[in-house]
C-alpha cells in the first residue's frame, strides 16, 4: 500500500480507501449502465451479430467508464485526483487532443 500511496501522491489511508472504492463502484456502474444504453438504441445480441454486439458493448462501457470516473470522483471529494488520472489515461491512448490542459 505504501508504494501505491507514493505513486499516486496520497497521504492518508482514508484517501486511498476512497479512491479504491470509486474505482470499484465505477467498474460496476459502467457495466450496469451499458445495457440500458444499448437497449435504448435497439441493440441486443439477438438483433446484431454477436461479435459486433460485444465490440459495441465494450466501447460503450469504455466511454461510460471515462465519464463516471470523474463524476464519482467528484462526488467522493477526489475530483482533482481523478481528473488528473483521466487526463493521463486518455493521453496514453492518444486522445490528448480531447483535453484542454
MOPAC internal coordinates of N, CA, C and O (Angstrom, degrees):
PM7 1SCF
backbone

  N    0.0000 0     0.00 0     0.00 0    0    0    0
  C    1.4371 1     0.00 0     0.00 0    1    0    0
  C    1.5316 1   111.10 1     0.00 0    2    1    0
  O    1.2310 1   120.46 1   148.52 1    3    2    1
  N    1.3063 1   116.72 1   -31.48 1    3    2    1
  C    1.4643 1   119.35 1  -179.75 1    5    3    2
  C    1.5281 1   111.14 1   -63.77 1    6    5    3
  O    1.2310 1   120.67 1   140.44 1    7    6    5
  N    1.3261 1   116.32 1   -39.56 1    7    6    5
  C    1.4627 1   119.79 1   179.38 1    9    7    6
  C    1.5243 1   110.64 1   -64.30 1   10    9    7
  O    1.2310 1   120.63 1   138.69 1   11   10    9
  N    1.3176 1   116.41 1   -41.31 1   11   10    9
  C    1.4566 1   120.79 1   179.62 1   13   11   10
  C    1.5296 1   110.69 1   -66.33 1   14   13   11
  O    1.2310 1   120.34 1   137.46 1   15   14   13
  N    1.3097 1   116.95 1   -42.54 1   15   14   13
  C    1.4614 1   120.50 1   177.95 1   17   15   14
  C    1.5260 1   110.48 1   -63.14 1   18   17   15
  O    1.2310 1   120.51 1   139.68 1   19   18   17
  N    1.3089 1   116.64 1   -40.32 1   19   18   17
  C    1.4626 1   120.25 1   179.54 1   21   19   18
  C    1.5359 1   110.80 1   -68.41 1   22   21   19
  O    1.2310 1   120.70 1   137.21 1   23   22   21
  N    1.3325 1   116.26 1   -42.79 1   23   22   21
  C    1.4718 1   121.04 1  -178.80 1   25   23   22
  C    1.5258 1   111.47 1   -63.38 1   26   25   23
  O    1.2310 1   120.36 1   140.25 1   27   26   25
  N    1.3214 1   116.92 1   -39.75 1   27   26   25
  C    1.4538 1   121.41 1  -178.74 1   29   27   26
  C    1.5251 1   112.57 1   -91.96 1   30   29   27
  O    1.2310 1   120.12 1  -179.02 1   31   30   29
  N    1.3256 1   117.38 1     0.98 1   31   30   29
  C    1.4667 1   122.58 1   179.26 1   33   31   30
  C    1.5344 1   111.02 1    58.43 1   34   33   31
  O    1.2310 1   121.32 1  -127.02 1   35   34   33
  N    1.3217 1   115.08 1    52.98 1   35   34   33
  C    1.4618 1   122.99 1  -179.38 1   37   35   34
  C    1.5215 1   108.19 1  -112.34 1   38   37   35
  O    1.2310 1   121.02 1   -41.76 1   39   38   37
  N    1.3343 1   115.65 1   138.24 1   39   38   37
  C    1.4601 1   119.07 1  -179.07 1   41   39   38
  C    1.5294 1   113.74 1   -92.92 1   42   41   39
  O    1.2310 1   119.91 1   140.05 1   43   42   41
  N    1.3318 1   117.78 1   -39.95 1   43   42   41
  C    1.4666 1   119.17 1  -170.41 1   45   43   42
  C    1.5275 1   112.22 1  -110.83 1   46   45   43
  O    1.2310 1   122.00 1   -24.89 1   47   46   45
  N    1.3202 1   113.78 1   155.11 1   47   46   45
  C    1.4558 1   120.49 1   175.48 1   49   47   46
  C    1.5291 1   110.63 1   -67.28 1   50   49   47
  O    1.2310 1   120.47 1   147.21 1   51   50   49
  N    1.3329 1   116.71 1   -32.79 1   51   50   49
  C    1.4556 1   120.75 1   178.95 1   53   51   50
  C    1.5265 1   110.71 1   -63.57 1   54   53   51
  O    1.2310 1   120.38 1   136.31 1   55   54   53
  N    1.3172 1   116.87 1   -43.69 1   55   54   53
  C    1.4673 1   120.39 1   178.11 1   57   55   54
  C    1.5305 1   110.07 1   -62.61 1   58   57   55
  O    1.2310 1   119.92 1   139.24 1   59   58   57
  N    1.3135 1   117.76 1   -40.76 1   59   58   57
  C    1.4581 1   121.80 1   177.08 1   61   59   58
  C    1.5258 1   110.23 1   -62.00 1   62   61   59
  O    1.2310 1   120.20 1   137.12 1   63   62   61
  N    1.3249 1   117.22 1   -42.88 1   63   62   61
  C    1.4591 1   121.71 1   178.05 1   65   63   62
  C    1.5305 1   110.95 1   -59.94 1   66   65   63
  O    1.2310 1   120.52 1   134.71 1   67   66   65
  N    1.3361 1   116.61 1   -45.29 1   67   66   65
  C    1.4624 1   121.02 1  -179.79 1   69   67   66
  C    1.5271 1   110.39 1   -62.62 1   70   69   67
  O    1.2310 1   119.93 1   137.23 1   71   70   69
  N    1.3100 1   117.74 1   -42.77 1   71   70   69
  C    1.4656 1   121.68 1  -179.44 1   73   71   70
  C    1.5238 1   110.71 1   -64.43 1   74   73   71
  O    1.2310 1   120.05 1   135.78 1   75   74   73
  N    1.3176 1   117.51 1   -44.22 1   75   74   73
  C    1.4636 1   120.48 1   178.22 1   77   75   74
  C    1.5285 1   111.14 1   -66.45 1   78   77   75
  O    1.2310 1   120.20 1   144.29 1   79   78   77
  N    1.3226 1   117.22 1   -35.71 1   79   78   77
  C    1.4615 1   121.66 1   176.20 1   81   79   78
  C    1.5254 1   110.76 1   -63.41 1   82   81   79
  O    1.2310 1   120.34 1   136.23 1   83   82   81
  N    1.3237 1   116.96 1   -43.77 1   83   82   81
  C    1.4746 1   121.03 1   178.92 1   85   83   82
  C    1.5258 1   110.24 1   -62.95 1   86   85   83
  O    1.2310 1   119.81 1   137.36 1   87   86   85
  N    1.3251 1   117.97 1   -42.64 1   87   86   85
  C    1.4670 1   120.31 1   178.29 1   89   87   86
  C    1.5296 1   110.78 1   -61.02 1   90   89   87
  O    1.2310 1   120.09 1   136.75 1   91   90   89
  N    1.3210 1   117.44 1   -43.25 1   91   90   89
  C    1.4649 1   119.54 1  -177.85 1   93   91   90
  C    1.5289 1   111.40 1   -69.84 1   94   93   91
  O    1.2310 1   119.97 1   136.81 1   95   94   93
  N    1.3146 1   117.66 1   -43.19 1   95   94   93
  C    1.4632 1   120.26 1   177.22 1   97   95   94
  C    1.5184 1   111.35 1   -63.52 1   98   97   95
  O    1.2310 1   120.87 1   139.98 1   99   98   97
  N    1.3045 1   115.95 1   -40.02 1   99   98   97
  C    1.4592 1   120.80 1  -177.84 1  101   99   98
  C    1.5262 1   111.76 1   -62.95 1  102  101   99
  O    1.2310 1   120.23 1   136.84 1  103  102  101
  N    1.3039 1   117.16 1   -43.16 1  103  102  101
  C    1.4625 1   119.75 1   178.59 1  105  103  102
  C    1.5162 1   111.84 1   -61.68 1  106  105  103
  O    1.2310 1   120.56 1   135.21 1  107  106  105
  N    1.3107 1   116.54 1   -44.79 1  107  106  105
  C    1.4658 1   120.54 1   179.77 1  109  107  106
  C    1.5195 1   111.80 1   -66.24 1  110  109  107
  O    1.2310 1   120.42 1   135.35 1  111  110  109
  N    1.3236 1   116.80 1   -44.65 1  111  110  109
  C    1.4650 1   119.96 1  -179.16 1  113  111  110
  C    1.5242 1   112.37 1   -67.27 1  114  113  111
  O    1.2310 1   120.22 1   146.09 1  115  114  113
  N    1.3062 1   117.18 1   -33.91 1  115  114  113
  C    1.4679 1   120.08 1   177.91 1  117  115  114
  C    1.5197 1   110.64 1   -62.06 1  118  117  115
  O    1.2310 1   120.60 1   136.60 1  119  118  117
  N    1.3180 1   116.46 1   -43.40 1  119  118  117
  C    1.4626 1   120.13 1   177.00 1  121  119  118
  C    1.5201 1   110.95 1   -66.96 1  122  121  119
  O    1.2310 1   120.45 1   141.27 1  123  122  121
  N    1.3194 1   116.75 1   -38.73 1  123  122  121
  C    1.4628 1   122.04 1  -179.81 1  125  123  122
  C    1.5260 1   111.45 1   -62.46 1  126  125  123
  O    1.2310 1   119.78 1   137.85 1  127  126  125
  N    1.3341 1   118.02 1   -42.15 1  127  126  125
  C    1.4626 1   122.32 1  -176.70 1  129  127  126
  C    1.5308 1   113.51 1   -80.80 1  130  129  127
  O    1.2310 1   119.74 1   160.51 1  131  130  129
  N    1.3123 1   118.10 1   -19.49 1  131  130  129
  C    1.4621 1   120.61 1  -177.19 1  133  131  130
  C    1.5264 1   111.75 1   -65.88 1  134  133  131
  O    1.2310 1   120.00 1   138.75 1  135  134  133
  N    1.3249 1   117.60 1   -41.25 1  135  134  133
  C    1.4616 1   120.56 1  -177.52 1  137  135  134
  C    1.5297 1   112.40 1   -62.40 1  138  137  135
  O    1.2310 1   118.75 1   130.38 1  139  138  137
  N    1.3506 1   119.99 1   -49.62 1  139  138  137
  C    1.4629 1   118.59 1   178.79 1  141  139  138
  C    1.5339 1   113.49 1   -63.07 1  142  141  139
  O    1.2310 1   120.28 1   147.57 1  143  142  141
  N    1.3076 1   117.06 1   -32.43 1  143  142  141
  C    1.4691 1   119.88 1   178.58 1  145  143  142
  C    1.5294 1   109.63 1   -65.10 1  146  145  143
  O    1.2310 1   120.44 1   133.36 1  147  146  145
  N    1.3246 1   116.76 1   -46.64 1  147  146  145
  C    1.4605 1   120.10 1   178.63 1  149  147  146
  C    1.5271 1   110.98 1   -65.06 1  150  149  147
  O    1.2310 1   120.19 1   139.89 1  151  150  149
  N    1.3151 1   117.24 1   -40.11 1  151  150  149
  C    1.4618 1   121.28 1   178.56 1  153  151  150
  C    1.5227 1   110.82 1   -63.78 1  154  153  151
  O    1.2310 1   120.02 1   141.64 1  155  154  153
  N    1.3173 1   117.56 1   -38.36 1  155  154  153
  C    1.4577 1   121.89 1   178.54 1  157  155  154
  C    1.5341 1   110.69 1   -57.77 1  158  157  155
  O    1.2310 1   120.94 1   141.69 1  159  158  157
  N    1.3087 1   115.82 1   -38.31 1  159  158  157
  C    1.4609 1   120.70 1   179.29 1  161  159  158
  C    1.5270 1   112.41 1   -87.13 1  162  161  159
  O    1.2310 1   120.11 1  -175.27 1  163  162  161
  N    1.3226 1   117.40 1     4.73 1  163  162  161
  C    1.4603 1   121.55 1   178.01 1  165  163  162
  C    1.5127 1   113.85 1    74.98 1  166  165  163
  O    1.2310 1   120.70 1  -156.36 1  167  166  165
  N    1.3088 1   116.26 1    23.64 1  167  166  165
  C    1.4634 1   120.68 1  -178.58 1  169  167  166
  C    1.5267 1   108.55 1  -101.71 1  170  169  167
  O    1.2310 1   120.97 1   -67.45 1  171  170  169
  N    1.3135 1   115.76 1   112.55 1  171  170  169
  C    1.4648 1   121.41 1   175.15 1  173  171  170
  C    1.5230 1   107.89 1  -130.86 1  174  173  171
  O    1.2310 1   121.35 1   -11.62 1  175  174  173
  N    1.3019 1   115.03 1   168.38 1  175  174  173
  C    1.4654 1   119.02 1  -179.60 1  177  175  174
  C    1.5297 1   110.70 1   -68.38 1  178  177  175
  O    1.2310 1   120.51 1   156.98 1  179  178  177
  N    1.3291 1   116.64 1   -23.02 1  179  178  177
  C    1.4668 1   120.49 1   178.52 1  181  179  178
  C    1.5300 1   112.04 1   -78.45 1  182  181  179
  O    1.2310 1   120.11 1   151.89 1  183  182  181
  N    1.3386 1   117.39 1   -28.11 1  183  182  181
  C    1.4645 1   120.37 1  -175.76 1  185  183  182
  C    1.5248 1   113.80 1   -96.72 1  186  185  183
  O    1.2310 1   120.63 1   175.01 1  187  186  185
  N    1.3055 1   116.39 1    -4.99 1  187  186  185
  C    1.4576 1   119.96 1  -175.18 1  189  187  186
  C    1.5256 1   109.61 1  -137.65 1  190  189  187
  O    1.2310 1   120.61 1   -25.62 1  191  190  189
  N    1.2932 1   116.43 1   154.38 1  191  190  189
  C    1.4572 1   121.38 1   173.84 1  193  191  190
  C    1.5261 1   108.09 1   -53.45 1  194  193  191
  O    1.2310 1   119.40 1   -50.24 1  195  194  193
  N    1.3520 1   118.74 1   129.76 1  195  194  193
  C    1.4679 1   120.79 1  -176.67 1  197  195  194
  C    1.5369 1   114.11 1   -55.24 1  198  197  195
  O    1.2310 1   120.29 1   142.41 1  199  198  197
  N    1.3149 1   117.06 1   -37.59 1  199  198  197
  C    1.4672 1   118.97 1   179.86 1  201  199  198
  C    1.5244 1   110.16 1   -65.57 1  202  201  199
  O    1.2310 1   120.60 1   134.21 1  203  202  201
  N    1.3219 1   116.46 1   -45.79 1  203  202  201
  C    1.4584 1   120.56 1   178.45 1  205  203  202
  C    1.5291 1   111.23 1   -65.03 1  206  205  203
  O    1.2310 1   120.75 1   142.33 1  207  206  205
  N    1.3237 1   116.17 1   -37.67 1  207  206  205
  C    1.4611 1   120.26 1   177.73 1  209  207  206
  C    1.5263 1   110.79 1   -58.99 1  210  209  207
  O    1.2310 1   120.50 1   132.04 1  211  210  209
  N    1.3244 1   116.65 1   -47.96 1  211  210  209
  C    1.4650 1   119.32 1  -177.22 1  213  211  210
  C    1.5275 1   112.07 1   -69.85 1  214  213  211
  O    1.2310 1   120.50 1   146.17 1  215  214  213
  N    1.3145 1   116.66 1   -33.83 1  215  214  213
  C    1.4667 1   119.11 1   175.22 1  217  215  214
  C    1.5290 1   109.78 1   -62.47 1  218  217  215
  O    1.2310 1   120.62 1   134.02 1  219  218  217
  N    1.3385 1   116.42 1   -45.98 1  219  218  217
  C    1.4728 1   120.55 1   178.33 1  221  219  218
  C    1.5259 1   111.66 1   -64.09 1  222  221  219
  O    1.2310 1   120.73 1   139.14 1  223  222  221
  N    1.3256 1   116.21 1   -40.86 1  223  222  221
  C    1.4698 1   119.23 1  -179.74 1  225  223  222
  C    1.5348 1   110.68 1   -63.27 1  226  225  223
  O    1.2310 1   120.16 1   136.12 1  227  226  225
  N    1.3085 1   117.29 1   -43.88 1  227  226  225
  C    1.4668 1   120.93 1   178.86 1  229  227  226
  C    1.5267 1   110.21 1   -63.47 1  230  229  227
  O    1.2310 1   120.32 1   139.52 1  231  230  229
  N    1.3174 1   116.99 1   -40.48 1  231  230  229
  C    1.4606 1   120.84 1   177.63 1  233  231  230
  C    1.5291 1   111.13 1   -62.89 1  234  233  231
  O    1.2310 1   120.22 1   136.15 1  235  234  233
  N    1.3263 1   117.19 1   -43.85 1  235  234  233
  C    1.4675 1   121.05 1   178.23 1  237  235  234
  C    1.5232 1   110.41 1   -64.41 1  238  237  235
  O    1.2310 1   120.08 1   136.67 1  239  238  237
  N    1.3233 1   117.45 1   -43.33 1  239  238  237
  C    1.4700 1   120.52 1   178.19 1  241  239  238
  C    1.5253 1   109.73 1   -59.75 1  242  241  239
  O    1.2310 1   120.04 1   137.25 1  243  242  241
  N    1.3188 1   117.52 1   -42.75 1  243  242  241
  C    1.4624 1   121.27 1  -179.86 1  245  243  242
  C    1.5291 1   111.35 1   -61.45 1  246  245  243
  O    1.2310 1   120.53 1   134.50 1  247  246  245
  N    1.3328 1   116.59 1   -45.50 1  247  246  245
  C    1.4644 1   120.33 1  -179.27 1  249  247  246
  C    1.5265 1   111.16 1   -66.19 1  250  249  247
  O    1.2310 1   120.45 1   134.61 1  251  250  249
  N    1.3282 1   116.74 1   -45.39 1  251  250  249
  C    1.4642 1   120.71 1   179.19 1  253  251  250
  C    1.5287 1   109.89 1   -62.10 1  254  253  251
  O    1.2310 1   120.52 1   140.36 1  255  254  253
  N    1.3302 1   116.62 1   -39.64 1  255  254  253
  C    1.4624 1   121.50 1   179.62 1  257  255  254
  C    1.5246 1   111.28 1   -57.54 1  258  257  255
  O    1.2310 1   120.50 1   136.23 1  259  258  257
  N    1.3251 1   116.65 1   -43.77 1  259  258  257
  C    1.4615 1   120.63 1  -177.57 1  261  259  258
  C    1.5277 1   111.37 1   -62.02 1  262  261  259
  O    1.2310 1   120.74 1   134.51 1  263  262  261
  N    1.3207 1   116.18 1   -45.49 1  263  262  261
  C    1.4642 1   119.67 1  -179.23 1  265  263  262
  C    1.5243 1   111.99 1   -69.77 1  266  265  263
  O    1.2310 1   120.74 1   136.49 1  267  266  265
  N    1.3325 1   116.19 1   -43.51 1  267  266  265
  C    1.4636 1   119.17 1  -178.23 1  269  267  266
  C    1.5258 1   112.65 1   -67.32 1  270  269  267
  O    1.2310 1   120.46 1   148.43 1  271  270  269
  N    1.3161 1   116.72 1   -31.57 1  271  270  269
  C    1.4608 1   119.72 1  -178.32 1  273  271  270
  C    1.5282 1   110.93 1   -59.26 1  274  273  271
  O    1.2310 1   120.82 1   132.43 1  275  274  273
  N    1.3137 1   116.04 1   -47.57 1  275  274  273
  C    1.4635 1   119.67 1  -179.68 1  277  275  274
  C    1.5332 1   110.21 1   -70.99 1  278  277  275
  O    1.2310 1   120.30 1   139.91 1  279  278  277
  N    1.3376 1   117.03 1   -40.09 1  279  278  277
  C    1.4658 1   120.45 1  -178.89 1  281  279  278
  C    1.5198 1   111.62 1   -64.59 1  282  281  279
  O    1.2310 1   120.09 1   132.40 1  283  282  281
  N    1.3175 1   117.43 1   -47.60 1  283  282  281
  C    1.4723 1   119.93 1   178.59 1  285  283  282
  C    1.5196 1   111.11 1   -66.72 1  286  285  283
  O    1.2310 1   120.62 1   142.24 1  287  286  285
  N    1.3233 1   116.42 1   -37.76 1  287  286  285
  C    1.4592 1   119.60 1   176.58 1  289  287  286
  C    1.5129 1   111.48 1   -59.05 1  290  289  287
  O    1.2310 1   120.72 1   138.87 1  291  290  289
  N    1.3295 1   116.24 1   -41.13 1  291  290  289
  C    1.4647 1   120.43 1   177.81 1  293  291  290
  C    1.5268 1   110.98 1   -66.19 1  294  293  291
  O    1.2310 1   120.44 1   137.97 1  295  294  293
  N    1.3375 1   116.76 1   -42.03 1  295  294  293
  C    1.4724 1   120.10 1   178.93 1  297  295  294
  C    1.5270 1   112.32 1   -60.83 1  298  297  295
  O    1.2310 1   120.69 1   146.90 1  299  298  297
  N    1.3170 1   116.28 1   -33.10 1  299  298  297
  C    1.4576 1   120.88 1  -179.93 1  301  299  298
  C    1.5277 1   112.77 1   -94.60 1  302  301  299
  O    1.2310 1   120.04 1  -169.42 1  303  302  301
  N    1.3217 1   117.54 1    10.58 1  303  302  301
  C    1.4528 1   121.50 1   175.14 1  305  303  302
  C    1.5099 1   115.39 1    78.74 1  306  305  303
  O    1.2310 1   120.04 1  -159.98 1  307  306  305
  N    1.3079 1   117.52 1    20.02 1  307  306  305
  C    1.4604 1   121.39 1  -178.20 1  309  307  306
  C    1.5313 1   111.27 1  -122.46 1  310  309  307
  O    1.2310 1   120.58 1  -143.92 1  311  310  309
  N    1.3253 1   116.51 1    36.08 1  311  310  309
  C    1.4637 1   121.08 1  -176.73 1  313  311  310
  C    1.5269 1   111.62 1   -56.70 1  314  313  311
  O    1.2310 1   120.30 1   132.42 1  315  314  313
  N    1.3066 1   117.03 1   -47.58 1  315  314  313
  C    1.4669 1   120.55 1  -175.82 1  317  315  314
  C    1.5323 1   111.37 1   -59.42 1  318  317  315
  O    1.2310 1   120.76 1   134.76 1  319  318  317
  N    1.3310 1   116.15 1   -45.24 1  319  318  317
  C    1.4582 1   120.10 1   179.75 1  321  319  318
  C    1.5192 1   110.50 1   -60.97 1  322  321  319
  O    1.2310 1   120.01 1   131.18 1  323  322  321
  N    1.3315 1   117.59 1   -48.82 1  323  322  321
  C    1.4566 1   120.38 1  -175.18 1  325  323  322
  C    1.5246 1   112.78 1   -73.94 1  326  325  323
  O    1.2310 1   119.71 1   149.64 1  327  326  325
  N    1.3103 1   118.16 1   -30.36 1  327  326  325
  C    1.4645 1   119.39 1   175.66 1  329  327  326
  C    1.5310 1   109.80 1   -66.66 1  330  329  327
  O    1.2310 1   120.19 1   136.90 1  331  330  329
  N    1.3278 1   117.24 1   -43.10 1  331  330  329
  C    1.4631 1   120.48 1   176.46 1  333  331  330
  C    1.5265 1   111.39 1   -64.57 1  334  333  331
  O    1.2310 1   120.80 1   140.66 1  335  334  333
  N    1.3270 1   116.08 1   -39.34 1  335  334  333
  C    1.4598 1   120.96 1   177.77 1  337  335  334
  C    1.5274 1   110.26 1   -62.87 1  338  337  335
  O    1.2310 1   120.63 1   137.03 1  339  338  337
  N    1.3275 1   116.41 1   -42.97 1  339  338  337
  C    1.4686 1   122.11 1   179.76 1  341  339  338
  C    1.5342 1   110.93 1   -63.64 1  342  341  339
  O    1.2310 1   120.48 1   134.70 1  343  342  341
  N    1.3216 1   116.69 1   -45.30 1  343  342  341
  C    1.4618 1   120.19 1   178.67 1  345  343  342
  C    1.5267 1   110.93 1   -59.66 1  346  345  343
  O    1.2310 1   120.67 1   137.85 1  347  346  345
  N    1.3124 1   116.32 1   -42.15 1  347  346  345
  C    1.4547 1   120.72 1  -179.52 1  349  347  346
  C    1.5372 1   110.88 1   -66.18 1  350  349  347
  O    1.2310 1   120.46 1   138.46 1  351  350  349
  N    1.3352 1   116.73 1   -41.54 1  351  350  349
  C    1.4584 1   120.83 1  -179.35 1  353  351  350
  C    1.5282 1   110.88 1   -66.07 1  354  353  351
  O    1.2310 1   120.15 1   133.66 1  355  354  353
  N    1.3165 1   117.31 1   -46.34 1  355  354  353
  C    1.4652 1   119.94 1  -179.63 1  357  355  354
  C    1.5279 1   111.72 1   -67.66 1  358  357  355
  O    1.2310 1   120.62 1   147.15 1  359  358  357
  N    1.3113 1   116.41 1   -32.85 1  359  358  357
  C    1.4507 1   120.13 1   177.09 1  361  359  358
  C    1.5302 1   110.52 1   -64.46 1  362  361  359
  O    1.2310 1   120.60 1   139.09 1  363  362  361
  N    1.3188 1   116.47 1   -40.91 1  363  362  361
  C    1.4698 1   120.38 1   178.66 1  365  363  362
  C    1.5213 1   112.20 1   -67.13 1  366  365  363
  O    1.2310 1   120.67 1   153.74 1  367  366  365
  N    1.3320 1   116.32 1   -26.26 1  367  366  365
  C    1.4647 1   120.14 1   178.34 1  369  367  366
  C    1.5208 1   111.94 1   -85.71 1  370  369  367
  O    1.2310 1   120.12 1  -179.63 1  371  370  369
  N    1.3185 1   117.38 1     0.37 1  371  370  369
  C    1.4558 1   121.39 1   178.77 1  373  371  370
  C    1.5161 1   113.29 1    82.85 1  374  373  371
  O    1.2310 1   120.27 1  -161.77 1  375  374  373
  N    1.3191 1   117.08 1    18.23 1  375  374  373
  C    1.4613 1   121.81 1  -179.09 1  377  375  374
  C    1.5168 1   112.12 1  -107.93 1  378  377  375
  O    1.2310 1   120.65 1  -150.70 1  379  378  377
  N    1.3162 1   116.36 1    29.30 1  379  378  377
  C    1.4592 1   120.97 1  -176.37 1  381  379  378
  C    1.5312 1   112.14 1   -63.39 1  382  381  379
  O    1.2310 1   120.17 1   154.57 1  383  382  381
  N    1.3223 1   117.29 1   -25.43 1  383  382  381
  C    1.4586 1   120.78 1  -179.39 1  385  383  382
  C    1.5263 1   112.48 1   -65.02 1  386  385  383
  O    1.2310 1   120.60 1   159.26 1  387  386  385
  N    1.3409 1   116.46 1   -20.74 1  387  386  385
  C    1.4673 1   120.29 1   178.69 1  389  387  386
  C    1.5314 1   112.85 1   -74.39 1  390  389  387
  O    1.2310 1   121.09 1   164.71 1  391  390  389
  N    1.3223 1   115.51 1   -15.29 1  391  390  389
  C    1.4576 1   120.15 1  -174.37 1  393  391  390
  C    1.5154 1   111.27 1  -104.15 1  394  393  391
  O    1.2310 1   121.04 1   -38.20 1  395  394  393
  N    1.3036 1   115.62 1   141.80 1  395  394  393
  C    1.4702 1   120.70 1   170.36 1  397  395  394
  C    1.5203 1   107.01 1  -105.04 1  398  397  395
  O    1.2310 1   120.52 1   -67.45 1  399  398  397
  N    1.2903 1   116.61 1   112.55 1  399  398  397
  C    1.4668 1   119.79 1  -179.44 1  401  399  398
  C    1.4665 1   107.29 1   -73.55 1  402  401  399
  O    1.2310 1   120.10 1   180.00 1  403  402  401

